[in-house]
């Protein structure tokens, strides 16, 4: 969600540098173009990993390209490339 206002830290007694303002603006611009997982929380998926095995579950955690899948055995974390939507 986009904020309609910008907090003025200089009025609160904190110095504001042009570099920090530029860094904040750049991070806001670059965030939508960063890689992200195509899955959403609540999606039913099949996770297939040669080390952890094949498991079915629901996505309960997303952070960057990692997804936490809640299965009958517990929560396992996978890379999004190891997941497929459950039919």
C-alpha positions in Angstrom: 0.0 0.0 0.0 1.3 3.4 -0.9 1.5 6.1 1.8 0.0 9.4 0.9 2.4 11.3 3.2 6.0 11.4 4.0 7.1 11.6 7.6 9.4 14.6 8.2 12.1 13.4 10.5 13.8 16.7 10.6 10.9 18.2 12.6 11.4 15.4 15.2 15.0 16.4 15.8 16.6 13.8 13.6 18.8 14.9 10.7 17.8 13.8 7.3 20.4 13.2 4.6 19.7 13.3 0.9 21.4 9.9 0.6 19.0 8.2 3.0 16.0 9.7 1.2 17.3 8.6 -2.1 17.9 5.1 -0.7 14.4 4.8 0.6 13.0 6.0 -2.7 15.1 3.5 -4.7 14.0 0.6 -2.4 10.3 1.5 -3.0 10.8 1.7 -6.7 12.8 -1.6 -7.0 10.6 -3.7 -4.6 7.8 -4.5 -7.2 10.4 -5.8 -9.7 12.2 -8.1 -7.2 11.8 -11.8 -7.7 9.0 -13.3 -5.8 7.2 -16.6 -5.4 4.1 -17.3 -7.6 2.3 -19.0 -4.8 0.1 -17.3 -2.1 -0.6 -18.3 1.5 -3.4 -20.9 1.5 -2.5 -22.5 -1.9 -2.5 -26.3 -1.9 0.8 -27.5 -3.3 2.9 -30.6 -3.8 6.6 -30.2 -2.8 9.1 -32.5 -4.4 12.7 -32.5 -3.1 15.2 -35.3 -3.5 16.4 -34.9 0.1 13.1 -34.2 2.0 10.9 -36.4 -0.3 7.5 -35.6 -1.9 4.9 -34.0 0.4 1.5 -32.4 0.0 0.5 -29.5 2.0 -0.7 -25.9 2.2 1.6 -22.8 1.9 1.6 -21.1 5.3 4.8 -18.9 5.0 6.3 -16.8 2.3 9.6 -14.9 2.4 11.3 -14.0 -0.9 11.6 -17.1 -2.9 11.1 -19.5 0.0 7.8 -21.1 1.0 6.8 -22.8 4.2 4.5 -25.8 3.5 2.4 -27.2 6.3 2.1 -31.0 5.9 0.9 -33.8 8.1 4.4 -34.2 9.4 5.0 -30.5 10.2 6.2 -27.4 8.4 8.9 -27.7 5.8 10.6 -24.9 3.9 11.1 -25.2 0.1 12.3 -23.1 -2.7 9.4 -22.0 -4.9 10.9 -24.0 -7.9 10.3 -27.2 -6.0 6.6 -26.7 -5.6 3.7 -27.5 -8.0 0.0 -26.6 -7.5 -2.2 -29.4 -6.4 -4.8 -30.4 -8.9 
